[in-house]
Amino acid sequence: MNHGWWLAGLLLATGAQADGGKLLATGGASSLEGAAGGGITPWAVIGGYGESGQPGATAFATRVWTGDYRLDAAGVAVAYGNRVEVSYARQRLDMPTLHRLMKLEQDSLSQDIVGAKVRLAGDLIYDRLPQIALGVQYKHQRDFGIPAAVGARHDSDVEGYLGASRLLLGGAFGYNLLINVGLRYSRANEMGLLGFGGDRTDSRQWLKEGSAAVFFNPRWAVGMEYREKPQNLSFTRESDWVDTFVGYFPNKHLSLVLAYAWLGEIATLDDQQGLYLSLQGSY
């Protein structure tokens, strides 16, 4: 997945300008699934820095290390008018410990994610309503042998999410505070890397998500995210995800996010936690 880092660099090298437009960092970073927002949850913001009548775009690469897994994700998103965003991401999960313990034929799982998001109402800062967005993601699991063996029912699926975001100027002891809450309608196992649905339940359900970030100045943010997970498979317990992060936004073309993630049990291996690093180029 190292091609993702070259992709981000290529976008930065174009020298595209976004004069004026949105405030620094208000386009968020890129989530693991490609949509604009935090690392493990999307926000209601639209990626890039284009305002009304202007285009925007982002490219990202992310790596997450735990004791037994490594997840790489990379992708791109294009937006228009601070209204609509379309994204693509490829994920690859390397699982050397599980491969050794269970003598699996495969040592990795991967999937493709195509997403779209539209701002329905409100504004992140200036409207009476918070910014409200509706998103949809089509996910295709590319290595379905292992997910099928452990009870997953489908190798692809469509899920939706609804989010609301607000930047409160001076809302945290004089510092700007961003709050995001969301609901996801999904039956994805580990985001879809372990397929969709299972032997316990094959129904989509509403899952809670949320995040908060304090901006100590326009370039630095510290925050926390939470993502609820389903329980579709009987062979393993799927844990909710939590992370704490530091985001650095030196300018409108580059952002860097460093986080520590607590991911719990993944495919029978407990206490998965570790570092998260993401680089995004944007205009």
N, C-alpha and C positions, 0 to 999 in steps of 0.2 A: 504493500500500500504506500510505498514511499513516493509514488507518482503524485499523491495528494499534496505533498509539500512543494513539488515543482509547480503544481497547478496554482497554488496560492501565490507563489513567487511570480508567475507569469502575469497574473492579474495586477499585482502591484507594479510591474514593469510597464504597463500600458500608459501610465501617467494620466489616466482619465481624471478629470476634476469634477468636484461636486461643490461649486462655489455656493455659499449660503446654505440653504437646505436645512436639514434637521441638525439638532445639537449633537455634539460629539457623544458617542456611545449609546445614543437613543435607538440605534438600529440593532442593539444587542450583539451577541456573538452567534455562533452556529451550534445548534444542538447536534447530538449524535445522529439524529435522523435527517438532518439537513435544513430544518426550518430555523428561522431566526429566533433567538431567545437565549436561554441559558444552556448549560451542557446537557443535562438529562431531561429538561422540560422546555418546550417552546413557550415563548411569550406572545402576547397579542400584537407585538410590533411587527412591522414589515422590514425586511432586511435591506441593507444598503442605505444610502443617504439621499436618494432622490425624493423630491417633494412633488407637489401637484404638477403634472405634465412632464415630469423628469423620470428617466430610467435610473435603476440602481442594480448593483450586482455584488455578489460575494463568492469567494472560494475558500474552502477550509480543509484542514487536515487535523485529525485528533488521534491521540493514543491514550489508552487506559491500561495500566499495569496493576495486576493483583498478584497474590502469591502463586496462583495456579493458572491464570488466564492472561491473555493480551488481546485487547480489542483495538483495531484500527478502523477509522472511518474517514472518508474523504468525499467531497462533493462540491456542488455549485448551486447557486440560486440567483434568479433574476427577478426584478421587481419593477413595477411601474406606478408612478403617481402616488407613492406611499399608500397604495390601495390594494394591490394584488402582488402575490409572490408565488413563484413556481420553483421547486427545488428538486435536486437529485442527489442521492448519497449511496455509496457502496460501503458495506460493513464486512469485516472479516474478524472472526473470533478464533484465535489460536488457543488450543487446550492441551498442552503437552502432558500435564499430570493425569487428566482423565484418559487420554490416549494410552498412557502407560498402565494405569491401574485396571482399566476395563478392556485392554487389548483391542481397541477400536480400529477399524480399517481406516478411518479418517482422523486427522489431527486438527482439523479446522472446520468451521461453519461460516457461511457468508450469505448475505442477502442484498438485494437492491431495493431502494425506497424512492418512489416518485411522489412528491407532495405538492399541494396547492393551498394557499391561505388567502383569505380576503378580509379586509377590515370592514366590519359591518356598521359600526357607529362609534362616536366619541373620538377622543384624542388623548394621547399619552399625557399631555400637560395642559392644554388650553381649553378643552371643552368641559362642560358640566359633567358629562359622562366619562368614565374611564374608556380607554381604547378597547374595543371588543372585536374579536376576530374569530372566524370559523375556519378550521383547517381540515383537510382530508389527506390521507396517505395510502398509497397502494404499495404493498410490500410483497416481495417474492423471495422465498427462501431457496437458495441455489443448491443446497446439499441436503436433500430431504431424507436420506436413508436413516440417519441417527434419530432425528425428531420423530419419524414414523415408528421406529422401533420402540420408543419410550412412550408412545401413545398420542402424539400429535395427529390431528385429523386433516389438516390442510397445509399445502406448501405456499399458499399465497392468500392474501386477504386485503380488505379495505377497512380502515378505521378512521374515525373522525374525532376532532377535539374542539372545544370551545374555550377561549381564554379571555381574560380581562386584565389589563395592565394600567397602572397609574404611577407617574413620577410625581411625588409630593415634594415641592421645592421647600427646602428647609425643614422637612418632616421628621428628621432624626437629630434632635439637639442642634439644629442649625444646618445640618448636612442634608443633601437631597436623598430621598428614600424611594426606591422603586419596589412596588408590590405587584406580584402576578398571581392570579388564581386560575385554575383550569380544571376541566372535566374531559376525560378521554373515554370514548366508547370503543372498546377493543376486546379481543380475545387472544392477543399475541402473547406467546411464551418467550420471556426474555427478549422483549422488543420484536419478536418474530424469528430470532436466530434459532429457536427451538420449535419453529412452526406455529400453528394457530389452532386453538381449541385443543381438547384432550379427552382422555377417558373419564375424567371426573365431570367436566362440563364442556359443552361445545357452543355455549351461548356468549355473545358479547355482553359486557357489563360496563357500568359507569365507574371510572377510576379517578381518584382525586390527585391533583398535582398542584404544586405551588412553589413560589420562590420569593425571596426578598433580598435586596442589595442596597447598601449604603455607599453613596459616592462621596468620598472624602475630598475630592476635587474633580474637575471634569475628566481627568485621565485615570483615576484609580477607583476601583469599587471592590467591596468585600461583601460576600453574601452567603446564602444557604439555599439549597433546593431540596424538595421532597417529591417522590413519585411513587404512587401506590401501584402494586402489581397484582395480577390475577392468580388464581390457584386452579389451573385447568388440568394439571398432570398429577397423577397419584405417586409417581416414582420419585418426585422431589418436591420440596417446599420452595416456592418462589418468594423471595424476600422483597419488601419495599426498599427503595433506594433513597439514600440521603448523601448530599455532599456539601462541603464548605469550599468557597472559591475566592480567589483574588483575580480581578480582571484589570488589565493594563491597556489603555487606549491612547497611544502617543499621538495619533492623528486620525483623520478619517479614512486612511487607507490600510491601517493595520491594527489588529487587536491580538492580545495574548491572554489566555486564561489558564491558570494553574489551580488545580483543585485536589482535595483529598476526598475520596468516595468510599462510603460504606455500602457494599452491595449484598452483604449477607450470604445466603446459600444460593449457589448457582450449580444446577445439575449435580446435586448430592454433595458437592464440596462446600463446606461451611466457612464462615468468617472470611469472605472475600472482601478485601479492602486494599486501597492503594492509590497511586497518583494518577491524575488526569491532566493532560497537557493538550491545548488546542491553539492553533494558529489560524487567523482569518485575515484575508485580504479583501478590501471592499472599496466601492466608490458610490 
